[in-house]
Amino acid sequence: MRFPVQSILPGLSGVSVTIKADGRGCFADKSGSIRQIEGSGSLKGDNPYLTILVDDGSMCSFQPFPNYPAFWMASGLIVNTRRRGFASAMYMFAREAFLSEWGKRIAPSETVKEDGLSFWRYLDPDVKWEWLSEQGCWRPNLSGLQAP
């Protein structure tokens, strides 16, 4: 059975997002522009989810890892302004504003494309990956790891 890879996301150590109690916040992108960010979602019910939106239309959605509800993974990521820190800000917002408050953690998804692999190598270079040729994607290599 597959299980989530635990990570403290060390690549986010330099990312700063200001978060307000109403689920909104802001961050400075790599050019210094202040961007608005907000989150919405529910941890309850049959379909828990979290959605993070940036003011340019970039978004990231998260859902619980199957059979491990304390771990959440990205189920979708659309970044309209690449290489400016938007994806990092969305992950930081998810981690700090929503998931950590309820004892949830972010883990790598089970199907990661090339862009996602590059991003995860930034988020946590210690995560090992294996190629799934039949699916055309990467997934975390669980060799030598134990389930949380």
VMD Tcl script that builds the backbone (N, CA, C; Angstrom):
set m [mol new atoms 444]
animate dup $m
set s [atomselect $m all]
$s set {name element resname resid chain x y z} {
  {N N MET 1 A 0.842 -1.177 0.000}
  {CA C MET 1 A 0.000 0.000 0.000}
  {C C MET 1 A 0.890 1.245 0.000}
  {N N ARG 2 A 0.552 2.218 -0.812}
  {CA C ARG 2 A 1.287 3.474 -0.886}
  {C C ARG 2 A 0.971 4.325 0.346}
  {N N PHE 3 A 1.936 5.128 0.751}
  {CA C PHE 3 A 1.750 6.030 1.881}
  {C C PHE 3 A 2.456 7.349 1.588}
  {N N PRO 4 A 2.098 8.416 2.305}
  {CA C PRO 4 A 2.701 9.722 2.027}
  {C C PRO 4 A 4.141 9.808 2.528}
  {N N VAL 5 A 4.943 10.575 1.808}
  {CA C VAL 5 A 6.311 10.864 2.217}
  {C C VAL 5 A 6.268 12.098 3.111}
  {N N GLN 6 A 6.819 11.982 4.302}
  {CA C GLN 6 A 6.797 13.106 5.224}
  {C C GLN 6 A 7.857 14.131 4.839}
  {N N SER 7 A 7.511 15.401 4.919}
  {CA C SER 7 A 8.432 16.481 4.598}
  {C C SER 7 A 8.073 17.709 5.418}
  {N N ILE 8 A 9.079 18.443 5.798}
  {CA C ILE 8 A 8.833 19.739 6.441}
  {C C ILE 8 A 8.952 20.870 5.421}
  {N N LEU 9 A 9.078 20.515 4.149}
  {CA C LEU 9 A 9.164 21.472 3.051}
  {C C LEU 9 A 10.268 22.507 3.289}
  {N N PRO 10 A 11.516 22.070 3.404}
  {CA C PRO 10 A 12.594 23.007 3.709}
  {C C PRO 10 A 12.780 24.102 2.666}
  {N N GLY 11 A 12.349 23.871 1.427}
  {CA C GLY 11 A 12.473 24.886 0.389}
  {C C GLY 11 A 11.616 26.114 0.635}
  {N N LEU 12 A 10.653 26.020 1.530}
  {CA C LEU 12 A 9.790 27.162 1.837}
  {C C LEU 12 A 10.352 28.049 2.934}
  {N N SER 13 A 11.531 27.739 3.431}
  {CA C SER 13 A 12.073 28.491 4.570}
  {C C SER 13 A 12.237 29.980 4.274}
  {N N GLY 14 A 12.455 30.357 3.028}
  {CA C GLY 14 A 12.626 31.772 2.692}
  {C C GLY 14 A 11.376 32.437 2.154}
  {N N VAL 15 A 10.247 31.721 2.146}
  {CA C VAL 15 A 9.000 32.256 1.595}
  {C C VAL 15 A 8.209 32.932 2.712}
  {N N SER 16 A 7.728 34.132 2.432}
  {CA C SER 16 A 6.974 34.881 3.434}
  {C C SER 16 A 5.595 35.237 2.891}
  {N N VAL 17 A 4.569 34.842 3.627}
  {CA C VAL 17 A 3.189 35.171 3.290}
  {C C VAL 17 A 2.541 35.748 4.539}
  {N N THR 18 A 1.939 36.912 4.418}
  {CA C THR 18 A 1.192 37.513 5.521}
  {C C THR 18 A -0.236 36.997 5.444}
  {N N ILE 19 A -0.715 36.456 6.558}
  {CA C ILE 19 A -2.032 35.816 6.571}
  {C C ILE 19 A -2.908 36.487 7.630}
  {N N LYS 20 A -4.138 36.814 7.229}
  {CA C LYS 20 A -5.100 37.406 8.153}
  {C C LYS 20 A -6.094 36.341 8.615}
  {N N ALA 21 A -6.819 36.647 9.659}
  {CA C ALA 21 A -7.774 35.691 10.239}
  {C C ALA 21 A -8.928 35.361 9.299}
  {N N ASP 22 A -9.197 36.208 8.300}
  {CA C ASP 22 A -10.331 35.965 7.404}
  {C C ASP 22 A -9.995 35.050 6.230}
  {N N GLY 23 A -8.809 34.433 6.238}
  {CA C GLY 23 A -8.440 33.518 5.169}
  {C C GLY 23 A -7.842 34.193 3.956}
  {N N ARG 24 A -7.470 35.454 4.113}
  {CA C ARG 24 A -6.835 36.198 3.023}
  {C C ARG 24 A -5.441 36.627 3.457}
  {N N GLY 25 A -4.650 36.972 2.491}
  {CA C GLY 25 A -3.302 37.404 2.812}
  {C C GLY 25 A -2.629 38.035 1.618}
  {N N CYS 26 A -1.327 38.215 1.743}
  {CA C CYS 26 A -0.559 38.782 0.650}
  {C C CYS 26 A 0.880 38.286 0.726}
  {N N PHE 27 A 1.577 38.416 -0.374}
  {CA C PHE 27 A 2.990 38.066 -0.451}
  {C C PHE 27 A 3.640 38.936 -1.510}
  {N N ALA 28 A 4.930 39.090 -1.400}
  {CA C ALA 28 A 5.693 39.820 -2.420}
  {C C ALA 28 A 6.267 38.794 -3.393}
  {N N ASP 29 A 5.970 38.960 -4.687}
  {CA C ASP 29 A 6.546 38.037 -5.658}
  {C C ASP 29 A 8.018 38.395 -5.879}
  {N N LYS 30 A 8.698 37.641 -6.717}
  {CA C LYS 30 A 10.138 37.830 -6.887}
  {C C LYS 30 A 10.505 39.174 -7.499}
  {N N SER 31 A 9.542 39.853 -8.128}
  {CA C SER 31 A 9.816 41.191 -8.659}
  {C C SER 31 A 9.512 42.278 -7.638}
  {N N GLY 32 A 8.986 41.882 -6.461}
  {CA C GLY 32 A 8.673 42.841 -5.408}
  {C C GLY 32 A 7.235 43.323 -5.419}
  {N N SER 33 A 6.441 42.881 -6.389}
  {CA C SER 33 A 5.023 43.265 -6.440}
  {C C SER 33 A 4.253 42.543 -5.340}
  {N N ILE 34 A 3.356 43.276 -4.683}
  {CA C ILE 34 A 2.525 42.676 -3.643}
  {C C ILE 34 A 1.318 42.027 -4.301}
  {N N ARG 35 A 1.121 40.735 -4.003}
  {CA C ARG 35 A 0.039 39.955 -4.589}
  {C C ARG 35 A -0.931 39.539 -3.497}
  {N N GLN 36 A -2.199 39.468 -3.831}
  {CA C GLN 36 A -3.240 39.036 -2.905}
  {C C GLN 36 A -3.452 37.521 -3.058}
  {N N ILE 37 A -3.686 36.855 -1.931}
  {CA C ILE 37 A -3.877 35.410 -1.923}
  {C C ILE 37 A -4.976 35.086 -0.916}
  {N N GLU 38 A -5.772 34.066 -1.232}
  {CA C GLU 38 A -6.818 33.657 -0.291}
  {C C GLU 38 A -7.083 32.169 -0.407}
  {N N GLY 39 A -7.644 31.635 0.653}
  {CA C GLY 39 A -7.941 30.212 0.690}
  {C C GLY 39 A -9.371 29.956 1.093}
  {N N SER 40 A -9.889 28.828 0.635}
  {CA C SER 40 A -11.216 28.392 1.050}
  {C C SER 40 A -11.226 26.881 1.033}
  {N N GLY 41 A -12.141 26.307 1.770}
  {CA C GLY 41 A -12.219 24.855 1.775}
  {C C GLY 41 A -12.927 24.327 2.992}
  {N N SER 42 A -12.856 23.010 3.114}
  {CA C SER 42 A -13.494 22.326 4.227}
  {C C SER 42 A -12.706 21.069 4.560}
  {N N LEU 43 A -12.462 20.859 5.829}
  {CA C LEU 43 A -11.803 19.637 6.273}
  {C C LEU 43 A -12.807 18.550 6.606}
  {N N LYS 44 A -14.081 18.882 6.533}
  {CA C LYS 44 A -15.131 17.956 6.958}
  {C C LYS 44 A -15.892 17.409 5.757}
  {N N GLY 45 A -16.696 16.410 6.012}
  {CA C GLY 45 A -17.556 15.856 4.979}
  {C C GLY 45 A -16.874 14.780 4.153}
  {N N ASP 46 A -17.579 14.337 3.135}
  {CA C ASP 46 A -17.087 13.254 2.288}
  {C C ASP 46 A -16.012 13.692 1.307}
  {N N ASN 47 A -15.953 14.966 0.990}
  {CA C ASN 47 A -14.987 15.468 0.016}
  {C C ASN 47 A -14.227 16.673 0.555}
  {N N PRO 48 A -13.371 16.476 1.548}
  {CA C PRO 48 A -12.610 17.615 2.068}
  {C C PRO 48 A -11.671 18.165 0.992}
  {N N TYR 49 A -11.465 19.468 1.019}
  {CA C TYR 49 A -10.619 20.105 0.022}
  {C C TYR 49 A -10.109 21.445 0.538}
  {N N LEU 50 A -9.117 21.952 -0.151}
  {CA C LEU 50 A -8.593 23.290 0.104}
  {C C LEU 50 A -8.234 23.878 -1.245}
  {N N THR 51 A -8.637 25.118 -1.481}
  {CA C THR 51 A -8.289 25.827 -2.712}
  {C C THR 51 A -7.616 27.134 -2.337}
  {N N ILE 52 A -6.488 27.395 -2.973}
  {CA C ILE 52 A -5.742 28.638 -2.770}
  {C C ILE 52 A -5.771 29.402 -4.083}
  {N N LEU 53 A -6.138 30.688 -4.037}
  {CA C LEU 53 A -6.205 31.530 -5.224}
  {C C LEU 53 A -5.300 32.740 -5.077}
  {N N VAL 54 A -4.630 33.100 -6.165}
  {CA C VAL 54 A -3.833 34.325 -6.229}
  {C C VAL 54 A -4.572 35.294 -7.144}
  {N N ASP 55 A -4.370 36.594 -6.958}
  {CA C ASP 55 A -5.131 37.601 -7.692}
  {C C ASP 55 A -4.938 37.581 -9.208}
  {N N ASP 56 A -3.962 36.871 -9.742}
  {CA C ASP 56 A -3.802 36.782 -11.206}
  {C C ASP 56 A -4.534 35.573 -11.787}
  {N N GLY 57 A -5.247 34.808 -10.945}
  {CA C GLY 57 A -5.958 33.627 -11.400}
  {C C GLY 57 A -5.211 32.326 -11.167}
  {N N SER 58 A -3.982 32.394 -10.684}
  {CA C SER 58 A -3.251 31.169 -10.341}
  {C C SER 58 A -3.980 30.492 -9.189}
  {N N MET 59 A -3.961 29.163 -9.182}
  {CA C MET 59 A -4.658 28.447 -8.112}
  {C C MET 59 A -3.979 27.124 -7.835}
  {N N CYS 60 A -4.223 26.632 -6.630}
  {CA C CYS 60 A -3.741 25.322 -6.221}
  {C C CYS 60 A -4.814 24.689 -5.351}
  {N N SER 61 A -5.116 23.435 -5.625}
  {CA C SER 61 A -6.088 22.722 -4.801}
  {C C SER 61 A -5.391 21.562 -4.103}
  {N N PHE 62 A -5.858 21.255 -2.924}
  {CA C PHE 62 A -5.301 20.177 -2.111}
  {C C PHE 62 A -6.424 19.260 -1.661}
  {N N GLN 63 A -6.076 17.988 -1.457}
  {CA C GLN 63 A -7.016 17.009 -0.920}
  {C C GLN 63 A -6.249 16.033 -0.046}
  {N N PRO 64 A -6.945 15.303 0.819}
  {CA C PRO 64 A -6.250 14.361 1.698}
  {C C PRO 64 A -5.637 13.201 0.904}
  {N N PHE 65 A -4.523 12.712 1.408}
  {CA C PHE 65 A -3.873 11.537 0.841}
  {C C PHE 65 A -4.741 10.322 1.180}
  {N N PRO 66 A -4.998 9.435 0.208}
  {CA C PRO 66 A -5.862 8.270 0.498}
  {C C PRO 66 A -5.366 7.461 1.702}
  {N N ASN 67 A -6.264 7.180 2.620}
  {CA C ASN 67 A -6.016 6.395 3.835}
  {C C ASN 67 A -5.118 7.089 4.857}
  {N N TYR 68 A -4.693 8.330 4.607}
  {CA C TYR 68 A -3.857 9.078 5.546}
  {C C TYR 68 A -4.384 10.516 5.620}
  {N N PRO 69 A -5.507 10.749 6.294}
  {CA C PRO 69 A -6.156 12.065 6.277}
  {C C PRO 69 A -5.349 13.192 6.917}
  {N N ALA 70 A -4.297 12.878 7.653}
  {CA C ALA 70 A -3.460 13.941 8.220}
  {C C ALA 70 A -2.503 14.521 7.183}
  {N N PHE 71 A -2.376 13.867 6.027}
  {CA C PHE 71 A -1.481 14.329 4.968}
  {C C PHE 71 A -2.302 14.761 3.763}
  {N N TRP 72 A -2.006 15.933 3.254}
  {CA C TRP 72 A -2.716 16.468 2.103}
  {C C TRP 72 A -1.739 16.644 0.956}
  {N N MET 73 A -2.236 16.466 -0.264}
  {CA C MET 73 A -1.402 16.614 -1.451}
  {C C MET 73 A -2.105 17.525 -2.444}
  {N N ALA 74 A -1.297 18.149 -3.291}
  {CA C ALA 74 A -1.877 18.995 -4.329}
  {C C ALA 74 A -2.612 18.111 -5.327}
  {N N SER 75 A -3.824 18.494 -5.653}
  {CA C SER 75 A -4.594 17.767 -6.652}
  {C C SER 75 A -4.696 18.566 -7.944}
  {N N GLY 76 A -4.207 19.786 -7.918}
  {CA C GLY 76 A -4.181 20.634 -9.105}
  {C C GLY 76 A -3.361 21.878 -8.829}
  {N N LEU 77 A -2.623 22.329 -9.823}
  {CA C LEU 77 A -1.807 23.540 -9.683}
  {C C LEU 77 A -1.760 24.225 -11.036}
  {N N ILE 78 A -2.224 25.454 -11.071}
  {CA C ILE 78 A -2.152 26.277 -12.277}
  {C C ILE 78 A -1.479 27.582 -11.875}
  {N N VAL 79 A -0.325 27.843 -12.476}
  {CA C VAL 79 A 0.403 29.075 -12.190}
  {C C VAL 79 A 0.468 29.881 -13.480}
  {N N ASN 80 A -0.144 31.058 -13.476}
  {CA C ASN 80 A -0.175 31.893 -14.673}
  {C C ASN 80 A 1.076 32.744 -14.832}
  {N N THR 81 A 1.766 32.996 -13.745}
  {CA C THR 81 A 2.976 33.814 -13.777}
  {C C THR 81 A 4.111 32.953 -13.256}
  {N N ARG 82 A 4.852 32.342 -14.174}
  {CA C ARG 82 A 5.867 31.365 -13.805}
  {C C ARG 82 A 7.152 32.019 -13.304}
  {N N ARG 83 A 7.813 31.276 -12.400}
  {CA C ARG 83 A 9.133 31.628 -11.881}
  {C C ARG 83 A 9.130 32.959 -11.115}
  {N N ARG 84 A 8.014 33.262 -10.461}
  {CA C ARG 84 A 7.925 34.483 -9.669}
  {C C ARG 84 A 7.573 34.201 -8.214}
  {N N GLY 85 A 7.505 32.913 -7.816}
  {CA C GLY 85 A 7.254 32.570 -6.434}
  {C C GLY 85 A 5.803 32.296 -6.091}
  {N N PHE 86 A 4.921 32.260 -7.087}
  {CA C PHE 86 A 3.497 32.074 -6.818}
  {C C PHE 86 A 3.212 30.684 -6.244}
  {N N ALA 87 A 3.764 29.640 -6.856}
  {CA C ALA 87 A 3.515 28.274 -6.370}
  {C C ALA 87 A 4.028 28.123 -4.938}
  {N N SER 88 A 5.209 28.653 -4.664}
  {CA C SER 88 A 5.758 28.589 -3.307}
  {C C SER 88 A 4.850 29.305 -2.318}
  {N N ALA 89 A 4.347 30.471 -2.709}
  {CA C ALA 89 A 3.457 31.232 -1.825}
  {C C ALA 89 A 2.167 30.458 -1.549}
  {N N MET 90 A 1.637 29.768 -2.582}
  {CA C MET 90 A 0.406 28.996 -2.373}
  {C C MET 90 A 0.649 27.826 -1.425}
  {N N TYR 91 A 1.788 27.153 -1.564}
  {CA C TYR 91 A 2.112 26.050 -0.649}
  {C C TYR 91 A 2.329 26.578 0.770}
  {N N MET 92 A 3.004 27.706 0.911}
  {CA C MET 92 A 3.211 28.292 2.240}
  {C C MET 92 A 1.862 28.680 2.849}
  {N N PHE 93 A 1.009 29.302 2.055}
  {CA C PHE 93 A -0.310 29.693 2.548}
  {C C PHE 93 A -1.082 28.459 3.010}
  {N N ALA 94 A -1.084 27.411 2.198}
  {CA C ALA 94 A -1.793 26.180 2.569}
  {C C ALA 94 A -1.234 25.610 3.862}
  {N N ARG 95 A 0.067 25.571 3.951}
  {CA C ARG 95 A 0.690 24.981 5.143}
  {C C ARG 95 A 0.409 25.802 6.391}
  {N N GLU 96 A 0.580 27.093 6.311}
  {CA C GLU 96 A 0.490 27.934 7.502}
  {C C GLU 96 A -0.931 28.349 7.861}
  {N N ALA 97 A -1.739 28.670 6.876}
  {CA C ALA 97 A -3.058 29.236 7.173}
  {C C ALA 97 A -4.131 28.194 7.377}
  {N N PHE 98 A -3.956 27.039 6.809}
  {CA C PHE 98 A -5.073 26.107 6.812}
  {C C PHE 98 A -4.701 24.752 7.381}
  {N N LEU 99 A -3.724 24.124 6.806}
  {CA C LEU 99 A -3.454 22.740 7.175}
  {C C LEU 99 A -2.802 22.588 8.542}
  {N N SER 100 A -1.788 23.374 8.842}
  {CA C SER 100 A -1.085 23.182 10.116}
  {C C SER 100 A -1.970 23.501 11.315}
  {N N GLU 101 A -2.929 24.378 11.118}
  {CA C GLU 101 A -3.833 24.741 12.213}
  {C C GLU 101 A -4.629 23.526 12.698}
  {N N TRP 102 A -4.869 22.582 11.810}
  {CA C TRP 102 A -5.616 21.384 12.159}
  {C C TRP 102 A -4.725 20.152 12.197}
  {N N GLY 103 A -3.426 20.327 12.298}
  {CA C GLY 103 A -2.505 19.203 12.396}
  {C C GLY 103 A -2.322 18.434 11.103}
  {N N LYS 104 A -2.556 19.082 9.981}
  {CA C LYS 104 A -2.385 18.450 8.676}
  {C C LYS 104 A -1.031 18.841 8.090}
  {N N ARG 105 A -0.502 17.980 7.209}
  {CA C ARG 105 A 0.790 18.241 6.567}
  {C C ARG 105 A 0.673 18.041 5.072}
  {N N ILE 106 A 1.563 18.674 4.329}
  {CA C ILE 106 A 1.591 18.530 2.878}
  {C C ILE 106 A 2.600 17.452 2.508}
  {N N ALA 107 A 2.200 16.550 1.627}
  {CA C ALA 107 A 3.065 15.486 1.119}
  {C C ALA 107 A 3.047 15.543 -0.410}
  {N N PRO 108 A 4.069 14.999 -1.051}
  {CA C PRO 108 A 4.057 14.964 -2.520}
  {C C PRO 108 A 2.906 14.105 -3.039}
  {N N SER 109 A 2.364 14.494 -4.166}
  {CA C SER 109 A 1.311 13.723 -4.820}
  {C C SER 109 A 1.887 12.441 -5.401}
  {N N GLU 110 A 1.009 11.533 -5.721}
  {CA C GLU 110 A 1.406 10.247 -6.285}
  {C C GLU 110 A 1.686 10.307 -7.781}
  {N N THR 111 A 1.210 11.316 -8.463}
  {CA C THR 111 A 1.483 11.490 -9.888}
  {C C THR 111 A 1.969 12.913 -10.107}
  {N N VAL 112 A 3.238 13.036 -10.423}
  {CA C VAL 112 A 3.867 14.344 -10.576}
  {C C VAL 112 A 4.487 14.432 -11.966}
  {N N LYS 113 A 4.131 15.471 -12.711}
  {CA C LYS 113 A 4.699 15.702 -14.042}
  {C C LYS 113 A 6.068 16.395 -13.895}
  {N N GLU 114 A 6.731 16.656 -15.012}
  {CA C GLU 114 A 8.084 17.233 -14.990}
  {C C GLU 114 A 8.151 18.562 -14.235}
  {N N ASP 115 A 7.193 19.480 -14.486}
  {CA C ASP 115 A 7.187 20.761 -13.770}
  {C C ASP 115 A 7.028 20.547 -12.279}
  {N N GLY 116 A 6.154 19.620 -11.913}
  {CA C GLY 116 A 5.940 19.320 -10.505}
  {C C GLY 116 A 7.164 18.701 -9.856}
  {N N LEU 117 A 7.883 17.875 -10.617}
  {CA C LEU 117 A 9.109 17.267 -10.097}
  {C C LEU 117 A 10.146 18.347 -9.816}
  {N N SER 118 A 10.312 19.285 -10.732}
  {CA C SER 118 A 11.250 20.402 -10.505}
  {C C SER 118 A 10.861 21.194 -9.266}
  {N N PHE 119 A 9.564 21.446 -9.112}
  {CA C PHE 119 A 9.082 22.199 -7.954}
  {C C PHE 119 A 9.344 21.428 -6.667}
  {N N TRP 120 A 9.041 20.124 -6.651}
  {CA C TRP 120 A 9.275 19.331 -5.446}
  {C C TRP 120 A 10.754 19.196 -5.125}
  {N N ARG 121 A 11.605 19.185 -6.118}
  {CA C ARG 121 A 13.051 19.157 -5.847}
  {C C ARG 121 A 13.487 20.437 -5.146}
  {N N TYR 122 A 12.788 21.531 -5.412}
  {CA C TYR 122 A 13.015 22.790 -4.700}
  {C C TYR 122 A 12.412 22.715 -3.291}
  {N N LEU 123 A 11.178 22.207 -3.186}
  {CA C LEU 123 A 10.511 22.132 -1.891}
  {C C LEU 123 A 11.258 21.226 -0.915}
  {N N ASP 124 A 11.699 20.064 -1.408}
  {CA C ASP 124 A 12.408 19.118 -0.550}
  {C C ASP 124 A 13.325 18.232 -1.391}
  {N N PRO 125 A 14.596 18.612 -1.495}
  {CA C PRO 125 A 15.528 17.831 -2.317}
  {C C PRO 125 A 15.806 16.432 -1.779}
  {N N ASP 126 A 15.397 16.126 -0.545}
  {CA C ASP 126 A 15.623 14.791 0.015}
  {C C ASP 126 A 14.602 13.758 -0.441}
  {N N VAL 127 A 13.491 14.193 -1.013}
  {CA C VAL 127 A 12.492 13.243 -1.506}
  {C C VAL 127 A 13.064 12.565 -2.753}
  {N N LYS 128 A 13.026 11.247 -2.756}
  {CA C LYS 128 A 13.494 10.450 -3.894}
  {C C LYS 128 A 12.297 10.119 -4.792}
  {N N TRP 129 A 12.554 9.997 -6.091}
  {CA C TRP 129 A 11.482 9.825 -7.067}
  {C C TRP 129 A 11.725 8.616 -7.957}
  {N N GLU 130 A 10.630 8.048 -8.455}
  {CA C GLU 130 A 10.724 6.965 -9.419}
  {C C GLU 130 A 9.794 7.267 -10.590}
  {N N TRP 131 A 10.231 6.864 -11.785}
  {CA C TRP 131 A 9.488 7.119 -13.013}
  {C C TRP 131 A 8.465 6.019 -13.258}
  {N N LEU 132 A 7.244 6.406 -13.607}
  {CA C LEU 132 A 6.180 5.472 -13.969}
  {C C LEU 132 A 5.944 5.613 -15.476}
  {N N SER 133 A 6.620 4.804 -16.254}
  {CA C SER 133 A 6.557 4.964 -17.703}
  {C C SER 133 A 5.151 4.764 -18.252}
  {N N GLU 134 A 4.391 3.835 -17.687}
  {CA C GLU 134 A 3.042 3.577 -18.187}
  {C C GLU 134 A 2.098 4.751 -17.961}
  {N N GLN 135 A 2.386 5.589 -16.974}
  {CA C GLN 135 A 1.550 6.761 -16.688}
  {C C GLN 135 A 2.201 8.063 -17.144}
  {N N GLY 136 A 3.480 8.003 -17.489}
  {CA C GLY 136 A 4.179 9.205 -17.946}
  {C C GLY 136 A 4.354 10.253 -16.862}
  {N N CYS 137 A 4.630 9.800 -15.640}
  {CA C CYS 137 A 4.798 10.735 -14.531}
  {C C CYS 137 A 5.742 10.140 -13.488}
  {N N TRP 138 A 6.020 10.920 -12.481}
  {CA C TRP 138 A 6.877 10.529 -11.368}
  {C C TRP 138 A 6.022 10.314 -10.132}
  {N N ARG 139 A 6.537 9.517 -9.196}
  {CA C ARG 139 A 5.914 9.394 -7.880}
  {C C ARG 139 A 7.046 9.217 -6.859}
  {N N PRO 140 A 6.770 9.535 -5.589}
  {CA C PRO 140 A 7.796 9.361 -4.563}
  {C C PRO 140 A 8.227 7.906 -4.457}
  {N N ASN 141 A 9.521 7.691 -4.332}
  {CA C ASN 141 A 10.079 6.361 -4.143}
  {C C ASN 141 A 10.030 6.056 -2.639}
  {N N LEU 142 A 9.329 5.019 -2.281}
  {CA C LEU 142 A 9.140 4.689 -0.870}
  {C C LEU 142 A 10.199 3.725 -0.326}
  {N N SER 143 A 11.186 3.360 -1.126}
  {CA C SER 143 A 12.233 2.428 -0.699}
  {C C SER 143 A 12.907 2.930 0.564}
  {N N GLY 144 A 12.954 2.082 1.589}
  {CA C GLY 144 A 13.614 2.414 2.833}
  {C C GLY 144 A 12.822 3.325 3.760}
  {N N LEU 145 A 11.615 3.714 3.368}
  {CA C LEU 145 A 10.785 4.583 4.196}
  {C C LEU 145 A 9.694 3.769 4.880}
  {N N GLN 146 A 9.190 4.313 5.996}
  {CA C GLN 146 A 8.091 3.661 6.702}
  {C C GLN 146 A 6.869 4.569 6.677}
  {N N ALA 147 A 5.727 3.947 6.725}
  {CA C ALA 147 A 4.477 4.713 6.756}
  {C C ALA 147 A 4.425 5.563 8.026}
  {N N PRO 148 A 3.839 6.749 7.918}
  {CA C PRO 148 A 3.743 7.632 9.104}
  {C C PRO 148 A 2.795 7.058 10.155}
}
mol reanalyze $m
mol bondsrecalc $m
mol representation Tube
mol addrep $m
